[in-house]
């Protein structure tokens, strides 16, 4: 596999996996007050467009990372709306 | 300009701009308790690698978005460490 593609996968893994401790923290503390709702909404919309960009440019790291990130951000959005 | 590139720029603008209300909220409330430190660290590292990926694949939307996002995430990291 190309080095560039590997770096893309690691980058995607990191930015995607980074949302796991955030989801876990919100879930554990049942607290999302310091999370910005505007941030979550804009980010979710952006991630959807990144997925589209990945599909069009056939960049598998971008597609994989953004689909999973989108699910995690949806979880955060749900908790933000529920716990607020 | 190619439609694909335009979608990439909009996606990058959204995921990048999304951090502005988060930085503003943390700054205004002087509160970052609900932000996960692990999330910010992993995300910052991932963003650095995305920038590298963008440079290697000469994807200007990816480069531009990630450089600005990196600065915003550094601001959040600074506030997380300061206010915690």
Backbone of each chain as nested JSON, in Angstrom:
{
  "chains": [
    {"id": "A", "residues": [
      {"number": 1, "name": "UNK", "atoms": {"N": [0.844, -1.203, 0.0], "CA": [0.0, 0.0, 0.0], "C": [0.879, 1.254, 0.0]}},
      {"number": 2, "name": "UNK", "atoms": {"N": [0.436, 2.241, -0.704], "CA": [1.136, 3.514, -0.821], "C": [1.3, 4.185, 0.557]}},
      {"number": 3, "name": "UNK", "atoms": {"N": [2.484, 4.798, 0.789], "CA": [2.728, 5.504, 2.052], "C": [1.687, 6.613, 2.267]}},
      {"number": 4, "name": "UNK", "atoms": {"N": [1.364, 7.319, 1.177], "CA": [0.388, 8.412, 1.269], "C": [-0.948, 7.898, 1.782]}},
      {"number": 5, "name": "UNK", "atoms": {"N": [-1.366, 6.751, 1.241], "CA": [-2.654, 6.184, 1.642], "C": [-2.61, 5.745, 3.107]}},
      {"number": 6, "name": "UNK", "atoms": {"N": [-1.457, 5.191, 3.525], "CA": [-1.312, 4.768, 4.923], "C": [-1.43, 5.975, 5.854]}},
      {"number": 7, "name": "UNK", "atoms": {"N": [-0.739, 7.081, 5.506], "CA": [-0.829, 8.304, 6.319], "C": [-2.281, 8.796, 6.355]}},
      {"number": 8, "name": "UNK", "atoms": {"N": [-2.967, 8.714, 5.224], "CA": [-4.37, 9.103, 5.182], "C": [-5.219, 8.253, 6.113]}},
      {"number": 9, "name": "UNK", "atoms": {"N": [-4.95, 6.953, 6.126], "CA": [-5.709, 6.06, 7.014], "C": [-5.425, 6.358, 8.484]}},
      {"number": 10, "name": "UNK", "atoms": {"N": [-4.131, 6.612, 8.814], "CA": [-3.784, 6.934, 10.207], "C": [-4.441, 8.254, 10.614]}},
      {"number": 11, "name": "UNK", "atoms": {"N": [-4.38, 9.247, 9.708], "CA": [-5.006, 10.546, 9.979], "C": [-6.501, 10.367, 10.221]}},
      {"number": 12, "name": "UNK", "atoms": {"N": [-7.144, 9.602, 9.336], "CA": [-8.573, 9.361, 9.464], "C": [-8.906, 8.607, 10.739]}},
      {"number": 13, "name": "UNK", "atoms": {"N": [-8.067, 7.622, 11.064], "CA": [-8.283, 6.84, 12.283], "C": [-8.203, 7.749, 13.506]}},
      {"number": 14, "name": "UNK", "atoms": {"N": [-7.192, 8.639, 13.533], "CA": [-6.999, 9.513, 14.695], "C": [-8.146, 10.513, 14.859]}},
      {"number": 15, "name": "UNK", "atoms": {"N": [-8.503, 11.227, 13.776], "CA": [-9.563, 12.23, 13.918], "C": [-10.91, 11.557, 14.195]}},
      {"number": 16, "name": "UNK", "atoms": {"N": [-11.08, 10.331, 13.715], "CA": [-12.328, 9.607, 13.977], "C": [-12.346, 9.055, 15.4]}},
      {"number": 17, "name": "UNK", "atoms": {"N": [-11.263, 8.331, 15.753], "CA": [-11.181, 7.712, 17.088], "C": [-11.222, 8.78, 18.188]}},
      {"number": 18, "name": "UNK", "atoms": {"N": [-10.738, 9.996, 17.867], "CA": [-10.715, 11.071, 18.865], "C": [-12.115, 11.347, 19.422]}},
      {"number": 19, "name": "UNK", "atoms": {"N": [-13.148, 11.071, 18.63], "CA": [-14.505, 11.334, 19.111], "C": [-14.993, 10.281, 20.108]}},
      {"number": 20, "name": "UNK", "atoms": {"N": [-14.307, 9.137, 20.164], "CA": [-14.735, 8.079, 21.097], "C": [-14.604, 8.528, 22.558]}},
      {"number": 21, "name": "UNK", "atoms": {"N": [-13.412, 9.066, 22.997], "CA": [-13.348, 9.537, 24.395], "C": [-14.326, 10.684, 24.673]}},
      {"number": 22, "name": "UNK", "atoms": {"N": [-14.639, 11.488, 23.64], "CA": [-15.603, 12.585, 23.845], "C": [-17.012, 12.032, 24.044]}},
      {"number": 23, "name": "UNK", "atoms": {"N": [-17.379, 11.049, 23.242], "CA": [-18.682, 10.406, 23.409], "C": [-18.743, 9.703, 24.765]}},
      {"number": 24, "name": "UNK", "atoms": {"N": [-17.634, 9.011, 25.134], "CA": [-17.584, 8.271, 26.4], "C": [-17.728, 9.223, 27.588]}},
      {"number": 25, "name": "UNK", "atoms": {"N": [-17.04, 10.392, 27.497], "CA": [-17.096, 11.355, 28.595], "C": [-18.505, 11.921, 28.765]}},
      {"number": 26, "name": "UNK", "atoms": {"N": [-19.119, 12.291, 27.646], "CA": [-20.475, 12.844, 27.701], "C": [-21.449, 11.81, 28.256]}},
      {"number": 27, "name": "UNK", "atoms": {"N": [-21.254, 10.548, 27.832], "CA": [-22.119, 9.452, 28.272], "C": [-21.955, 9.184, 29.765]}},
      {"number": 28, "name": "UNK", "atoms": {"N": [-20.7, 9.188, 30.228], "CA": [-20.381, 8.862, 31.618], "C": [-20.879, 9.957, 32.567]}},
      {"number": 29, "name": "UNK", "atoms": {"N": [-20.576, 11.222, 32.197], "CA": [-20.923, 12.34, 33.076], "C": [-22.353, 12.839, 32.847]}},
      {"number": 30, "name": "UNK", "atoms": {"N": [-22.972, 12.365, 31.75], "CA": [-24.299, 12.883, 31.369], "C": [-24.251, 14.408, 31.321]}},
      {"number": 31, "name": "UNK", "atoms": {"N": [-23.165, 14.934, 30.811], "CA": [-22.952, 16.387, 30.753], "C": [-22.404, 16.785, 29.385]}},
      {"number": 32, "name": "UNK", "atoms": {"N": [-23.071, 17.725, 28.74], "CA": [-22.607, 18.206, 27.431], "C": [-22.687, 19.732, 27.373]}},
      {"number": 33, "name": "UNK", "atoms": {"N": [-22.77, 20.358, 28.552], "CA": [-22.977, 21.805, 28.608], "C": [-21.884, 22.577, 27.868]}},
      {"number": 34, "name": "UNK", "atoms": {"N": [-20.631, 22.145, 28.028], "CA": [-19.522, 22.883, 27.426], "C": [-19.326, 22.564, 25.941]}},
      {"number": 35, "name": "UNK", "atoms": {"N": [-20.126, 21.625, 25.414], "CA": [-20.056, 21.369, 23.973], "C": [-20.975, 22.365, 23.266]}},
      {"number": 36, "name": "UNK", "atoms": {"N": [-20.471, 22.962, 22.195], "CA": [-21.244, 23.942, 21.445], "C": [-22.181, 23.231, 20.457]}},
      {"number": 37, "name": "UNK", "atoms": {"N": [-23.504, 23.526, 20.576], "CA": [-24.48, 22.923, 19.652], "C": [-24.193, 23.345, 18.208]}},
      {"number": 38, "name": "UNK", "atoms": {"N": [-23.841, 24.631, 18.021], "CA": [-23.515, 25.125, 16.681], "C": [-22.329, 24.341, 16.112]}},
      {"number": 39, "name": "UNK", "atoms": {"N": [-21.346, 24.067, 16.977], "CA": [-20.184, 23.295, 16.536], "C": [-20.612, 21.927, 16.021]}},
      {"number": 40, "name": "UNK", "atoms": {"N": [-21.436, 21.242, 16.797], "CA": [-21.847, 19.883, 16.43], "C": [-22.653, 19.878, 15.127]}},
      {"number": 41, "name": "UNK", "atoms": {"N": [-23.545, 20.858, 14.963], "CA": [-24.372, 20.918, 13.745], "C": [-23.52, 21.219, 12.51]}},
      {"number": 42, "name": "UNK", "atoms": {"N": [-22.667, 22.231, 12.606], "CA": [-21.812, 22.596, 11.47], "C": [-20.854, 21.45, 11.14]}},
      {"number": 43, "name": "UNK", "atoms": {"N": [-20.312, 20.815, 12.193], "CA": [-19.365, 19.727, 11.99], "C": [-20.037, 18.541, 11.296]}},
      {"number": 44, "name": "UNK", "atoms": {"N": [-21.253, 18.192, 11.746], "CA": [-21.977, 17.065, 11.141], "C": [-22.252, 17.319, 9.66]}},
      {"number": 45, "name": "UNK", "atoms": {"N": [-22.671, 18.535, 9.338], "CA": [-22.942, 18.89, 7.939], "C": [-21.649, 18.83, 7.117]}},
      {"number": 46, "name": "UNK", "atoms": {"N": [-20.563, 19.353, 7.691], "CA": [-19.273, 19.316, 6.998], "C": [-18.803, 17.898, 6.738]}},
      {"number": 47, "name": "UNK", "atoms": {"N": [-19.005, 17.027, 7.742], "CA": [-18.575, 15.629, 7.617], "C": [-19.355, 14.925, 6.505]}},
      {"number": 48, "name": "UNK", "atoms": {"N": [-20.636, 15.268, 6.375], "CA": [-21.442, 14.713, 5.282], "C": [-20.849, 15.107, 3.924]}},
      {"number": 49, "name": "UNK", "atoms": {"N": [-20.46, 16.373, 3.796], "CA": [-19.887, 16.847, 2.529], "C": [-18.503, 16.241, 2.286]}},
      {"number": 50, "name": "UNK", "atoms": {"N": [-17.704, 16.059, 3.364], "CA": [-16.404, 15.393, 3.221], "C": [-16.593, 13.974, 2.678]}},
      {"number": 51, "name": "UNK", "atoms": {"N": [-17.653, 13.294, 3.152], "CA": [-17.934, 11.937, 2.661], "C": [-18.209, 11.963, 1.164]}},
      {"number": 52, "name": "UNK", "atoms": {"N": [-19.005, 12.963, 0.74], "CA": [-19.314, 13.142, -0.677], "C": [-18.027, 13.392, -1.47]}},
      {"number": 53, "name": "UNK", "atoms": {"N": [-17.178, 14.262, -0.913], "CA": [-15.893, 14.582, -1.551], "C": [-15.045, 13.32, -1.683]}},
      {"number": 54, "name": "UNK", "atoms": {"N": [-15.037, 12.505, -0.639], "CA": [-14.277, 11.256, -0.653], "C": [-14.797, 10.282, -1.701]}},
      {"number": 55, "name": "UNK", "atoms": {"N": [-16.124, 10.222, -1.84], "CA": [-16.726, 9.329, -2.834], "C": [-16.353, 9.79, -4.245]}},
      {"number": 56, "name": "UNK", "atoms": {"N": [-16.471, 11.102, -4.474], "CA": [-16.183, 11.644, -5.808], "C": [-14.709, 11.511, -6.187]}},
      {"number": 57, "name": "UNK", "atoms": {"N": [-13.826, 11.682, -5.182], "CA": [-12.391, 11.591, -5.492], "C": [-11.886, 10.173, -5.238]}},
      {"number": 58, "name": "UNK", "atoms": {"N": [-12.817, 9.24, -4.992], "CA": [-12.507, 7.829, -4.677], "C": [-11.351, 7.71, -3.688]}},
      {"number": 59, "name": "UNK", "atoms": {"N": [-11.449, 8.522, -2.616], "CA": [-10.45, 8.451, -1.557], "C": [-11.027, 7.649, -0.392]}},
      {"number": 60, "name": "UNK", "atoms": {"N": [-10.643, 6.376, -0.344], "CA": [-11.208, 5.475, 0.659], "C": [-10.938, 5.929, 2.103]}},
      {"number": 61, "name": "UNK", "atoms": {"N": [-9.716, 6.453, 2.42], "CA": [-9.507, 6.907, 3.81], "C": [-10.511, 7.985, 4.202]}},
      {"number": 62, "name": "UNK", "atoms": {"N": [-10.792, 8.906, 3.271], "CA": [-11.716, 10.005, 3.577], "C": [-13.133, 9.469, 3.775]}},
      {"number": 63, "name": "UNK", "atoms": {"N": [-13.557, 8.54, 2.926], "CA": [-14.902, 7.967, 3.056], "C": [-15.058, 7.243, 4.397]}},
      {"number": 64, "name": "UNK", "atoms": {"N": [-14.127, 6.314, 4.672], "CA": [-14.232, 5.486, 5.882], "C": [-14.233, 6.355, 7.131]}},
      {"number": 65, "name": "UNK", "atoms": {"N": [-13.264, 7.299, 7.2], "CA": [-13.135, 8.134, 8.397], "C": [-14.403, 8.943, 8.629]}},
      {"number": 66, "name": "UNK", "atoms": {"N": [-14.945, 9.508, 7.552], "CA": [-16.063, 10.438, 7.738], "C": [-17.383, 9.749, 8.033]}},
      {"number": 67, "name": "UNK", "atoms": {"N": [-17.584, 8.549, 7.506], "CA": [-18.821, 7.823, 7.812], "C": [-18.875, 7.489, 9.314]}},
      {"number": 68, "name": "UNK", "atoms": {"N": [-17.745, 6.998, 9.846], "CA": [-17.714, 6.648, 11.272], "C": [-17.798, 7.903, 12.143]}},
      {"number": 69, "name": "UNK", "atoms": {"N": [-17.055, 8.954, 11.756], "CA": [-17.111, 10.209, 12.511], "C": [-18.527, 10.749, 12.551]}},
      {"number": 70, "name": "UNK", "atoms": {"N": [-19.231, 10.648, 11.433], "CA": [-20.603, 11.15, 11.366], "C": [-21.49, 10.465, 12.407]}},
      {"number": 71, "name": "UNK", "atoms": {"N": [-21.338, 9.154, 12.538], "CA": [-22.125, 8.404, 13.53], "C": [-21.804, 8.882, 14.95]}},
      {"number": 72, "name": "UNK", "atoms": {"N": [-20.497, 9.071, 15.237], "CA": [-20.088, 9.514, 16.579], "C": [-20.613, 10.927, 16.878]}},
      {"number": 73, "name": "UNK", "atoms": {"N": [-20.565, 11.814, 15.862], "CA": [-21.055, 13.181, 16.055], "C": [-22.571, 13.173, 16.254]}},
      {"number": 74, "name": "UNK", "atoms": {"N": [-23.27, 12.266, 15.566], "CA": [-24.718, 12.137, 15.781], "C": [-25.014, 11.734, 17.223]}},
      {"number": 75, "name": "UNK", "atoms": {"N": [-24.19, 10.832, 17.78], "CA": [-24.358, 10.423, 19.177], "C": [-24.184, 11.628, 20.104]}},
      {"number": 76, "name": "UNK", "atoms": {"N": [-23.143, 12.44, 19.838], "CA": [-22.901, 13.633, 20.653], "C": [-24.066, 14.617, 20.537]}},
      {"number": 77, "name": "UNK", "atoms": {"N": [-24.563, 14.795, 19.309], "CA": [-25.705, 15.687, 19.085], "C": [-26.916, 15.213, 19.88]}},
      {"number": 78, "name": "UNK", "atoms": {"N": [-27.163, 13.903, 19.828], "CA": [-28.281, 13.328, 20.574], "C": [-28.148, 13.584, 22.066]}},
      {"number": 79, "name": "UNK", "atoms": {"N": [-26.928, 13.399, 22.603], "CA": [-26.716, 13.62, 24.04], "C": [-26.802, 15.101, 24.374]}},
      {"number": 80, "name": "UNK", "atoms": {"N": [-26.293, 15.955, 23.473], "CA": [-26.37, 17.411, 23.695], "C": [-27.825, 17.841, 23.831]}},
      {"number": 81, "name": "UNK", "atoms": {"N": [-28.68, 17.305, 22.937], "CA": [-30.093, 17.688, 22.957], "C": [-30.808, 17.064, 24.156]}},
      {"number": 82, "name": "UNK", "atoms": {"N": [-30.364, 15.855, 24.559], "CA": [-31.034, 15.154, 25.657], "C": [-30.656, 15.726, 27.029]}},
      {"number": 83, "name": "UNK", "atoms": {"N": [-29.356, 15.997, 27.22], "CA": [-28.877, 16.39, 28.549], "C": [-28.945, 17.881, 28.803]}},
      {"number": 84, "name": "UNK", "atoms": {"N": [-29.239, 18.65, 27.741], "CA": [-29.206, 20.101, 27.921], "C": [-30.491, 20.595, 28.58]}}
    ]},
    {"id": "B", "residues": [
      {"number": 1, "name": "UNK", "atoms": {"N": [-14.099, 26.439, -11.688], "CA": [-13.603, 25.46, -10.692], "C": [-14.485, 24.213, -10.696]}},
      {"number": 2, "name": "UNK", "atoms": {"N": [-13.863, 23.083, -10.53], "CA": [-14.541, 21.78, -10.512], "C": [-15.565, 21.713, -9.367]}},
      {"number": 3, "name": "UNK", "atoms": {"N": [-16.743, 21.099, -9.645], "CA": [-17.76, 20.946, -8.598], "C": [-17.207, 20.177, -7.403]}},
      {"number": 4, "name": "UNK", "atoms": {"N": [-16.413, 19.131, -7.678], "CA": [-15.837, 18.327, -6.602], "C": [-14.992, 19.187, -5.678]}},
      {"number": 5, "name": "UNK", "atoms": {"N": [-14.175, 20.056, -6.27], "CA": [-13.297, 20.916, -5.474], "C": [-14.118, 21.899, -4.646]}},
      {"number": 6, "name": "UNK", "atoms": {"N": [-15.204, 22.405, -5.247], "CA": [-16.073, 23.341, -4.52], "C": [-16.698, 22.649, -3.304]}},
      {"number": 7, "name": "UNK", "atoms": {"N": [-17.197, 21.409, -3.507], "CA": [-17.77, 20.647, -2.38], "C": [-16.696, 20.42, -1.31]}},
      {"number": 8, "name": "UNK", "atoms": {"N": [-15.483, 20.131, -1.747], "CA": [-14.377, 19.952, -0.798], "C": [-14.128, 21.217, 0.009]}},
      {"number": 9, "name": "UNK", "atoms": {"N": [-14.166, 22.361, -0.664], "CA": [-13.946, 23.629, 0.037], "C": [-15.075, 23.92, 1.028]}},
      {"number": 10, "name": "UNK", "atoms": {"N": [-16.324, 23.643, 0.605], "CA": [-17.456, 23.872, 1.522], "C": [-17.35, 22.93, 2.722]}},
      {"number": 11, "name": "UNK", "atoms": {"N": [-17.009, 21.664, 2.45], "CA": [-16.85, 20.687, 3.539], "C": [-15.762, 21.162, 4.503]}},
      {"number": 12, "name": "UNK", "atoms": {"N": [-14.637, 21.562, 3.948], "CA": [-13.522, 22.027, 4.776], "C": [-13.899, 23.279, 5.547]}},
      {"number": 13, "name": "UNK", "atoms": {"N": [-14.619, 24.192, 4.883], "CA": [-15.036, 25.421, 5.55], "C": [-15.945, 25.094, 6.73]}},
      {"number": 14, "name": "UNK", "atoms": {"N": [-16.883, 24.149, 6.542], "CA": [-17.843, 23.807, 7.601], "C": [-17.153, 23.13, 8.786]}},
      {"number": 15, "name": "UNK", "atoms": {"N": [-16.344, 22.098, 8.526], "CA": [-15.707, 21.388, 9.649], "C": [-14.708, 22.298, 10.354]}},
      {"number": 16, "name": "UNK", "atoms": {"N": [-14.11, 23.243, 9.599], "CA": [-13.165, 24.167, 10.222], "C": [-13.905, 25.246, 11.005]}},
      {"number": 17, "name": "UNK", "atoms": {"N": [-14.878, 25.899, 10.343], "CA": [-15.629, 26.988, 10.978], "C": [-16.388, 26.479, 12.204]}},
      {"number": 18, "name": "UNK", "atoms": {"N": [-16.76, 25.186, 12.196], "CA": [-17.513, 24.623, 13.324], "C": [-16.759, 24.798, 14.639]}},
      {"number": 19, "name": "UNK", "atoms": {"N": [-15.415, 24.851, 14.572], "CA": [-14.646, 24.987, 15.811], "C": [-14.691, 26.41, 16.377]}},
      {"number": 20, "name": "UNK", "atoms": {"N": [-15.108, 27.382, 15.552], "CA": [-15.158, 28.772, 16.025], "C": [-16.178, 28.938, 17.159]}},
      {"number": 21, "name": "UNK", "atoms": {"N": [-17.465, 28.47, 16.985], "CA": [-18.384, 28.606, 18.126], "C": [-17.927, 27.813, 19.357]}},
      {"number": 22, "name": "UNK", "atoms": {"N": [-17.195, 26.708, 19.143], "CA": [-16.691, 25.939, 20.288], "C": [-15.603, 26.716, 21.034]}},
      {"number": 23, "name": "UNK", "atoms": {"N": [-14.702, 27.324, 20.281], "CA": [-13.658, 28.152, 20.896], "C": [-14.313, 29.347, 21.596]}},
      {"number": 24, "name": "UNK", "atoms": {"N": [-15.3, 29.977, 20.929], "CA": [-15.975, 31.148, 21.488], "C": [-16.685, 30.791, 22.791]}},
      {"number": 25, "name": "UNK", "atoms": {"N": [-17.34, 29.614, 22.81], "CA": [-18.076, 29.192, 24.006], "C": [-17.125, 28.944, 25.177]}},
      {"number": 26, "name": "UNK", "atoms": {"N": [-16.038, 28.234, 24.896], "CA": [-15.052, 27.947, 25.948], "C": [-14.455, 29.247, 26.478]}},
      {"number": 27, "name": "UNK", "atoms": {"N": [-14.18, 30.177, 25.568], "CA": [-13.595, 31.467, 25.93], "C": [-14.567, 32.285, 26.781]}},
      {"number": 28, "name": "UNK", "atoms": {"N": [-15.849, 32.297, 26.355], "CA": [-16.86, 33.114, 27.033], "C": [-17.16, 32.564, 28.423]}},
      {"number": 29, "name": "UNK", "atoms": {"N": [-17.361, 31.249, 28.515], "CA": [-17.754, 30.648, 29.793], "C": [-16.549, 30.29, 30.655]}},
      {"number": 30, "name": "UNK", "atoms": {"N": [-15.344, 30.366, 30.069], "CA": [-14.139, 29.921, 30.79], "C": [-14.361, 28.511, 31.355]}},
      {"number": 31, "name": "UNK", "atoms": {"N": [-15.005, 27.687, 30.546], "CA": [-15.353, 26.331, 30.979], "C": [-15.044, 25.326, 29.864]}},
      {"number": 32, "name": "UNK", "atoms": {"N": [-14.271, 24.318, 30.184], "CA": [-13.947, 23.291, 29.182], "C": [-14.07, 21.898, 29.803]}},
      {"number": 33, "name": "UNK", "atoms": {"N": [-14.77, 21.831, 30.938], "CA": [-14.833, 20.572, 31.681], "C": [-15.388, 19.425, 30.836]}},
      {"number": 34, "name": "UNK", "atoms": {"N": [-16.426, 19.714, 30.039], "CA": [-17.065, 18.644, 29.271], "C": [-16.316, 18.291, 27.984]}},
      {"number": 35, "name": "UNK", "atoms": {"N": [-15.228, 19.031, 27.692], "CA": [-14.403, 18.672, 26.536], "C": [-13.404, 17.61, 26.976]}},
      {"number": 36, "name": "UNK", "atoms": {"N": [-13.266, 16.567, 26.165], "CA": [-12.345, 15.481, 26.496], "C": [-10.925, 15.85, 26.059]}},
      {"number": 37, "name": "UNK", "atoms": {"N": [-9.98, 15.818, 27.025], "CA": [-8.575, 16.126, 26.703], "C": [-8.024, 15.12, 25.699]}},
      {"number": 38, "name": "UNK", "atoms": {"N": [-8.363, 13.852, 25.875], "CA": [-7.914, 12.804, 24.942], "C": [-8.427, 13.103, 23.533]}},
      {"number": 39, "name": "UNK", "atoms": {"N": [-9.67, 13.561, 23.442], "CA": [-10.244, 13.921, 22.142], "C": [-9.417, 15.013, 21.484]}},
      {"number": 40, "name": "UNK", "atoms": {"N": [-9.114, 16.066, 22.234], "CA": [-8.383, 17.203, 21.655], "C": [-6.986, 16.791, 21.21]}},
      {"number": 41, "name": "UNK", "atoms": {"N": [-6.309, 15.959, 22.018], "CA": [-4.95, 15.53, 21.667], "C": [-4.952, 14.642, 20.417]}},
      {"number": 42, "name": "UNK", "atoms": {"N": [-5.836, 13.646, 20.392], "CA": [-5.917, 12.745, 19.239], "C": [-6.338, 13.507, 17.983]}},
      {"number": 43, "name": "UNK", "atoms": {"N": [-7.279, 14.431, 18.158], "CA": [-7.774, 15.198, 17.018], "C": [-6.67, 16.079, 16.439]}},
      {"number": 44, "name": "UNK", "atoms": {"N": [-5.907, 16.749, 17.322], "CA": [-4.819, 17.622, 16.86], "C": [-3.782, 16.821, 16.072]}},
      {"number": 45, "name": "UNK", "atoms": {"N": [-3.423, 15.658, 16.592], "CA": [-2.443, 14.8, 15.905], "C": [-2.996, 14.344, 14.548]}},
      {"number": 46, "name": "UNK", "atoms": {"N": [-4.261, 13.953, 14.534], "CA": [-4.889, 13.525, 13.283], "C": [-4.921, 14.643, 12.257]}},
      {"number": 47, "name": "UNK", "atoms": {"N": [-5.221, 15.856, 12.714], "CA": [-5.3, 17.018, 11.816], "C": [-3.927, 17.301, 11.189]}},
      {"number": 48, "name": "UNK", "atoms": {"N": [-2.871, 17.124, 11.995], "CA": [-1.512, 17.294, 11.464], "C": [-1.26, 16.305, 10.322]}},
      {"number": 49, "name": "UNK", "atoms": {"N": [-1.661, 15.057, 10.523], "CA": [-1.461, 14.038, 9.488], "C": [-2.348, 14.29, 8.265]}},
      {"number": 50, "name": "UNK", "atoms": {"N": [-3.573, 14.781, 8.482], "CA": [-4.448, 15.136, 7.352], "C": [-3.785, 16.213, 6.504]}},
      {"number": 51, "name": "UNK", "atoms": {"N": [-3.115, 17.176, 7.182], "CA": [-2.431, 18.248, 6.448], "C": [-1.344, 17.655, 5.557]}},
      {"number": 52, "name": "UNK", "atoms": {"N": [-0.595, 16.704, 6.138], "CA": [0.452, 15.999, 5.39], "C": [-0.16, 15.267, 4.188]}},
      {"number": 53, "name": "UNK", "atoms": {"N": [-1.28, 14.593, 4.424], "CA": [-1.986, 13.867, 3.36], "C": [-2.426, 14.836, 2.262]}},
      {"number": 54, "name": "UNK", "atoms": {"N": [-2.919, 16.001, 2.679], "CA": [-3.345, 17.01, 1.714], "C": [-2.189, 17.528, 0.872]}},
      {"number": 55, "name": "UNK", "atoms": {"N": [-1.027, 17.713, 1.531], "CA": [0.16, 18.2, 0.818], "C": [0.599, 17.156, -0.214]}},
      {"number": 56, "name": "UNK", "atoms": {"N": [0.661, 15.905, 0.217], "CA": [1.115, 14.82, -0.665], "C": [0.172, 14.572, -1.836]}},
      {"number": 57, "name": "UNK", "atoms": {"N": [-1.14, 14.716, -1.585], "CA": [-2.101, 14.483, -2.67], "C": [-2.46, 15.806, -3.363]}},
      {"number": 58, "name": "UNK", "atoms": {"N": [-1.715, 16.866, -3.014], "CA": [-1.968, 18.22, -3.546], "C": [-3.457, 18.556, -3.559]}},
      {"number": 59, "name": "UNK", "atoms": {"N": [-4.109, 18.292, -2.427], "CA": [-5.52, 18.633, -2.274], "C": [-5.618, 19.914, -1.455]}},
      {"number": 60, "name": "UNK", "atoms": {"N": [-5.756, 21.044, -2.158], "CA": [-5.764, 22.337, -1.489], "C": [-6.88, 22.478, -0.453]}},
      {"number": 61, "name": "UNK", "atoms": {"N": [-8.121, 21.961, -0.729], "CA": [-9.164, 22.081, 0.315], "C": [-8.733, 21.411, 1.618]}},
      {"number": 62, "name": "UNK", "atoms": {"N": [-8.086, 20.237, 1.513], "CA": [-7.674, 19.501, 2.713], "C": [-6.582, 20.268, 3.456]}},
      {"number": 63, "name": "UNK", "atoms": {"N": [-5.628, 20.816, 2.718], "CA": [-4.542, 21.571, 3.353], "C": [-5.097, 22.792, 4.091]}},
      {"number": 64, "name": "UNK", "atoms": {"N": [-5.859, 23.616, 3.368], "CA": [-6.364, 24.866, 3.938], "C": [-7.214, 24.6, 5.177]}},
      {"number": 65, "name": "UNK", "atoms": {"N": [-8.155, 23.646, 5.055], "CA": [-9.067, 23.357, 6.152], "C": [-8.306, 22.899, 7.391]}},
      {"number": 66, "name": "UNK", "atoms": {"N": [-7.318, 22.029, 7.175], "CA": [-6.668, 21.411, 8.328], "C": [-5.685, 22.335, 9.034]}},
      {"number": 67, "name": "UNK", "atoms": {"N": [-5.046, 23.228, 8.288], "CA": [-4.13, 24.175, 8.929], "C": [-4.911, 25.09, 9.877]}},
      {"number": 68, "name": "UNK", "atoms": {"N": [-6.059, 25.599, 9.4], "CA": [-6.863, 26.497, 10.238], "C": [-7.473, 25.729, 11.412]}},
      {"number": 69, "name": "UNK", "atoms": {"N": [-7.991, 24.514, 11.14], "CA": [-8.567, 23.693, 12.215], "C": [-7.525, 23.424, 13.293]}},
      {"number": 70, "name": "UNK", "atoms": {"N": [-6.291, 23.149, 12.859], "CA": [-5.221, 22.856, 13.821], "C": [-5.029, 24.024, 14.792]}},
      {"number": 71, "name": "UNK", "atoms": {"N": [-5.039, 25.253, 14.262], "CA": [-4.87, 26.442, 15.109], "C": [-6.023, 26.54, 16.115]}},
      {"number": 72, "name": "UNK", "atoms": {"N": [-7.27, 26.297, 15.64], "CA": [-8.436, 26.383, 16.527], "C": [-8.392, 25.305, 17.61]}},
      {"number": 73, "name": "UNK", "atoms": {"N": [-7.956, 24.091, 17.236], "CA": [-7.874, 23.002, 18.217], "C": [-6.774, 23.3, 19.239]}},
      {"number": 74, "name": "UNK", "atoms": {"N": [-5.677, 23.933, 18.789], "CA": [-4.628, 24.332, 19.735], "C": [-5.172, 25.331, 20.756]}},
      {"number": 75, "name": "UNK", "atoms": {"N": [-6.032, 26.253, 20.298], "CA": [-6.653, 27.219, 21.214], "C": [-7.505, 26.486, 22.254]}},
      {"number": 76, "name": "UNK", "atoms": {"N": [-8.292, 25.486, 21.795], "CA": [-9.131, 24.707, 22.717], "C": [-8.261, 23.942, 23.715]}},
      {"number": 77, "name": "UNK", "atoms": {"N": [-7.178, 23.348, 23.203], "CA": [-6.26, 22.598, 24.068], "C": [-5.69, 23.53, 25.146]}},
      {"number": 78, "name": "UNK", "atoms": {"N": [-5.278, 24.723, 24.725], "CA": [-4.727, 25.703, 25.671], "C": [-5.741, 26.043, 26.752]}},
      {"number": 79, "name": "UNK", "atoms": {"N": [-7.014, 26.258, 26.334], "CA": [-8.048, 26.611, 27.312], "C": [-8.38, 25.414, 28.207]}},
      {"number": 80, "name": "UNK", "atoms": {"N": [-8.372, 24.212, 27.613], "CA": [-8.64, 23.009, 28.406], "C": [-7.605, 22.884, 29.526]}},
      {"number": 81, "name": "UNK", "atoms": {"N": [-6.336, 23.11, 29.19], "CA": [-5.266, 22.979, 30.178], "C": [-5.306, 24.132, 31.188]}},
      {"number": 82, "name": "UNK", "atoms": {"N": [-5.718, 25.31, 30.738], "CA": [-5.727, 26.493, 31.61], "C": [-6.902, 26.479, 32.586]}},
      {"number": 83, "name": "UNK", "atoms": {"N": [-8.085, 26.133, 32.073], "CA": [-9.304, 26.262, 32.889], "C": [-9.595, 25.014, 33.711]}},
      {"number": 84, "name": "UNK", "atoms": {"N": [-8.855, 23.943, 33.458], "CA": [-9.208, 22.706, 34.156], "C": [-8.618, 22.675, 35.573]}}
    ]}
  ]
}
